[in-house]
Amino acid sequence: MKKIEAIIRSSKFEAVKTALSEIGANFFTFFEVKGFGKQAGEHVVYRGAEYDLGYIARMKIEVIVTNDSVEKVSNTIRKAAHTGEIGDGKIVITPIDEIISIRTAKVNESAL
């Protein structure tokens, strides 16, 4: 099993959510996050003065999948989140040692 974490533009969240739903990946968690990379922070103008926020608002999506679904899910996220501009985000894939369902006590794939 693998955990797929994707940091994407907030504006692409609905497209990614819809694309994941279309391939049957209906369970994931998401968070509003802040950070910066090569794009640096956002600047806003308020009453004629420019302010550096020092960060960029993004969404983080976490999906736990079986090993045979990793490529399909990660490619779906990549395609739905792609704009071609700096700041499209990153996808990180890490191994999961064990999953336990709190309600049923099922373990690993059966817990998904």
C-alpha positions as CSV (number, residue, x, y, z in Angstrom):
1,M,0.0,0.0,0.0
2,K,1.1,3.6,-0.7
3,K,0.1,7.0,0.5
4,I,-0.1,9.6,-2.2
5,E,0.2,13.2,-1.1
6,A,-0.3,16.0,-3.6
7,I,0.1,19.7,-3.1
8,I,-1.9,21.5,-5.7
9,R,-3.3,24.9,-6.6
10,S,-6.5,25.7,-4.7
11,S,-8.1,26.6,-8.1
12,K,-7.5,23.0,-9.3
13,F,-9.0,21.2,-6.3
14,E,-12.5,20.7,-7.8
15,A,-11.0,19.3,-11.0
16,V,-8.8,16.9,-9.1
17,K,-11.7,15.8,-6.9
18,T,-13.9,15.2,-9.9
19,A,-11.1,13.2,-11.7
20,L,-10.5,11.1,-8.7
21,S,-14.2,10.3,-8.3
22,E,-14.3,9.3,-12.0
23,I,-11.7,6.6,-11.4
24,G,-13.3,5.4,-8.2
25,A,-11.0,7.0,-5.7
26,N,-13.8,8.4,-3.6
27,F,-12.0,8.5,-0.3
28,F,-9.3,11.0,0.4
29,T,-8.5,13.7,2.9
30,F,-7.6,17.3,2.1
31,F,-6.3,20.3,3.9
32,E,-5.7,24.0,3.1
33,V,-2.0,24.5,3.4
34,K,0.5,27.4,2.9
35,G,4.0,27.3,1.6
36,F,6.3,28.5,-1.1
37,G,8.8,27.2,-3.6
38,K,10.4,28.5,-6.8
39,Q,7.3,30.7,-7.3
40,A,8.0,32.6,-4.0
41,G,5.2,34.2,-2.0
42,E,2.1,36.1,-3.2
43,H,1.9,39.8,-3.2
44,V,-1.3,41.7,-2.6
45,V,-2.1,45.4,-3.0
46,Y,-4.2,46.9,-0.3
47,R,-5.1,50.7,-0.5
48,G,-2.2,51.3,-2.8
49,A,0.5,49.5,-0.8
50,E,1.9,46.2,-1.8
51,Y,2.2,43.5,0.8
52,D,4.3,40.3,0.6
53,L,2.3,37.5,2.2
54,G,5.4,35.2,2.2
55,Y,3.4,32.2,1.3
56,I,1.0,30.8,-1.3
57,A,-2.3,29.1,-0.4
58,R,-2.5,25.5,-1.7
59,M,-4.5,22.3,-1.1
60,K,-3.0,19.1,0.1
61,I,-4.7,15.9,-0.8
62,E,-3.8,12.5,0.8
63,V,-5.0,9.2,-0.7
64,I,-4.1,5.7,0.5
65,V,-4.2,3.2,-2.3
66,T,-3.2,-0.4,-3.1
67,N,0.1,-0.9,-4.9
68,D,-1.6,-1.6,-8.2
69,S,-3.6,1.7,-8.1
70,V,-0.6,4.0,-7.4
71,E,0.2,4.9,-11.0
72,K,-3.5,5.4,-12.0
73,V,-4.2,7.7,-9.1
74,S,-1.0,9.7,-9.3
75,N,-1.4,10.2,-13.1
76,T,-5.0,11.3,-12.6
77,I,-4.0,13.9,-10.0
78,R,-1.1,15.1,-12.2
79,K,-3.3,15.5,-15.3
80,A,-6.2,17.2,-13.4
81,A,-3.9,19.6,-11.6
82,H,-1.6,20.5,-14.5
83,T,-1.6,24.1,-15.8
84,G,1.9,24.2,-17.2
85,E,2.9,27.2,-15.0
86,I,5.4,27.4,-12.1
87,G,3.6,26.4,-8.9
88,D,1.5,23.5,-10.2
89,G,2.6,21.5,-7.2
90,K,4.2,18.2,-6.2
91,I,3.1,14.6,-5.7
92,V,4.9,12.5,-3.1
93,I,4.4,8.7,-2.8
94,T,5.4,6.9,0.4
95,P,5.0,3.3,1.5
96,I,2.4,2.4,4.2
97,D,3.4,-0.4,6.6
98,E,0.0,-1.1,8.1
99,I,-3.6,0.2,8.2
100,I,-6.1,-0.7,10.8
101,S,-9.8,0.1,10.6
102,I,-11.0,1.6,13.9
103,R,-14.6,0.3,13.4
104,T,-14.0,-3.2,12.1
105,A,-10.4,-3.9,13.2
106,K,-9.6,-5.1,9.6
107,V,-6.0,-4.8,8.6
108,N,-4.2,-3.5,5.4
109,E,-6.1,-3.9,2.1
110,S,-9.2,-5.1,3.7
111,A,-9.2,-1.9,5.9
112,L,-9.4,0.2,2.8
